[in-house]
Amino acid sequence: MVSLATTAAYAYDGYVFYEKQTTKETREISVPPGQAGTAHKIEWKAAIAPMKPPAGNKHGPEVTWLKVDITKKVLDESSATMTAEPGEVKLQDRAGREWAVPIEPVGNRPTDRLEVGQEYKIQGMAIVPTAVVNEVELSFRPSTYRSDTPTKDLFNREAVEKLGKDVEVLRFRRR
């Protein structure tokens, strides 16, 4: 009976930790068209433009390929170790439908420390219905991961809870 109670307590504790880590608190920051947004002392810019479909494209005229350009610029030395790419990068239309945007960094960039004032490019692309191509808006969650975080801390519950939370979501308006 004691072992059953102990197992139940461990399971409940694990569930509570899992729920805290997977249920994301969100504070949306609305960025006006053509402007830059700031989160964690890092400036972010974004642009969305139609692009030619890649060779071998099997989609018809009902969809449009979009190129997504994101620029990241560290504004303060205290954020220079925030080297991770943003998460949850997506396009969303007025009806709330979402399209994932796979991203990748462009060019050589440091993995341990970014230069203050230097712009770093990130590119992505997505396919959306042609009817919503001019209304979709880009949003993403800037990461608070720091490259100088000791690896052992990433597996320590108390240390993870002390790390900054990824609560900000930047939404780049188009209208």
C-alpha positions in Angstrom: 0.0 0.0 0.0 2.8 2.4 0.9 4.6 1.7 -2.5 1.3 2.4 -4.3 1.0 5.8 -2.5 4.6 6.6 -3.2 4.2 5.7 -6.9 1.1 7.9 -7.1 2.9 10.8 -5.5 5.8 10.6 -7.9 3.4 10.3 -10.9 1.4 13.3 -9.7 4.6 15.4 -9.1 5.9 14.4 -12.6 2.6 15.4 -14.1 2.5 18.8 -12.4 6.1 19.5 -13.7 5.1 18.3 -17.2 2.0 20.5 -17.2 4.0 23.6 -16.1 6.6 23.0 -18.8 4.2 22.3 -21.6 1.4 24.8 -20.9 2.8 28.0 -22.3 1.9 31.4 -20.8 1.7 33.9 -23.5 2.1 37.7 -23.7 1.5 38.8 -27.3 3.5 41.8 -28.5 1.8 43.4 -31.6 4.4 44.8 -34.0 3.0 47.4 -36.5 3.6 46.9 -40.2 7.2 47.6 -41.3 8.4 48.1 -37.7 10.7 46.1 -35.4 9.6 44.2 -32.3 11.7 43.8 -29.2 11.8 40.9 -26.7 14.5 40.0 -24.2 16.6 43.0 -25.4 16.7 41.6 -28.9 15.3 43.4 -31.9 13.3 41.3 -34.4 12.2 42.4 -37.9 10.2 40.3 -40.3 9.1 40.4 -44.0 6.7 38.2 -45.9 6.8 38.1 -49.7 5.5 35.7 -52.5 8.1 33.5 -54.1 8.4 31.2 -57.1 7.5 27.6 -56.2 10.4 25.3 -56.2 11.1 23.0 -59.3 8.9 20.0 -59.2 6.1 21.7 -57.3 2.9 19.7 -57.5 0.6 22.4 -56.1 -1.8 24.3 -58.3 -2.8 28.0 -58.5 -5.0 27.7 -55.4 -1.9 28.1 -53.2 1.0 30.6 -53.0 4.5 30.0 -51.7 5.7 32.7 -49.3 9.3 33.5 -48.3 9.7 34.6 -44.7 12.7 36.7 -43.8 13.5 37.3 -40.1 16.3 39.5 -38.7 17.6 39.2 -35.2 19.8 41.9 -33.6 21.1 41.8 -30.0 20.7 45.2 -28.4 22.4 44.6 -25.1 25.4 42.5 -24.0 23.2 40.7 -21.4 21.3 39.0 -24.2 24.4 38.1 -26.4 24.2 34.4 -25.3 20.6 34.1 -26.4 21.6 32.2 -29.5 18.6 29.9 -30.1 16.2 30.4 -33.0 12.6 31.4 -32.2 10.0 28.7 -31.7 6.4 28.2 -32.9 7.0 30.2 -36.1 3.7 30.3 -38.0 1.5 32.3 -40.3 -2.1 32.9 -39.3 -5.1 34.3 -41.2 -8.1 36.3 -39.9 -10.1 33.1 -39.4 -7.4 31.8 -37.0 -6.1 29.1 -39.4 -2.3 28.5 -39.0 0.5 27.4 -41.3 3.8 26.3 -39.9 6.9 28.1 -41.1 10.1 25.9 -41.0 13.1 28.2 -40.5 16.9 28.0 -40.7 19.7 30.5 -40.0 21.5 32.1 -43.0 25.3 32.1 -43.2 27.9 31.5 -40.5 26.9 32.6 -37.1 28.3 32.0 -33.7 26.8 29.4 -31.5 28.1 30.6 -28.2 27.8 34.4 -28.3 26.2 36.9 -30.7 27.7 40.3 -31.4 25.8 43.3 -30.1 24.4 45.4 -33.0 25.1 42.7 -35.6 22.1 41.5 -37.7 21.5 37.8 -38.1 19.3 36.5 -40.8 16.8 33.6 -40.6 14.8 32.4 -43.5 11.7 30.3 -43.9 8.9 29.5 -46.3 5.3 28.4 -46.2 2.5 27.5 -48.5 -0.9 29.3 -47.9 -4.1 29.5 -49.9 -3.9 32.2 -52.5 -7.1 33.8 -51.1 -5.3 34.7 -47.8 -1.8 35.6 -49.1 -2.2 39.3 -48.3 -3.7 38.9 -44.9 -1.6 36.2 -43.1 0.6 37.5 -40.3 3.8 36.0 -38.9 4.2 35.2 -35.2 6.8 33.4 -33.2 8.0 32.9 -29.7 11.6 34.2 -29.1 13.6 31.7 -27.1 15.2 32.6 -23.7 17.7 29.7 -24.0 21.2 30.9 -23.2 24.3 29.2 -24.7 26.2 29.7 -21.4 23.6 27.5 -19.4 25.5 24.5 -18.0 24.1 21.3 -19.6 23.5 19.7 -16.2 21.1 22.6 -15.3 18.9 21.6 -18.3 18.1 18.4 -16.4 17.6 20.0 -13.0 14.0 20.9 -12.2 14.9 23.8 -9.9 17.4 25.2 -12.3 15.0 25.0 -15.2 12.4 26.8 -13.2 14.9 29.7 -12.6 15.6 30.1 -16.3 13.6 32.8 -18.1 10.3 31.7 -19.5 9.4 32.0 -23.2 6.2 34.0 -22.6 6.6 36.7 -25.3 5.1 36.1 -28.7 5.8 38.6 -31.4 3.0 39.1 -34.0 4.0 41.1 -37.1 0.9 42.9 -38.4 0.4 43.4 -42.1 -2.4 46.0 -41.9 
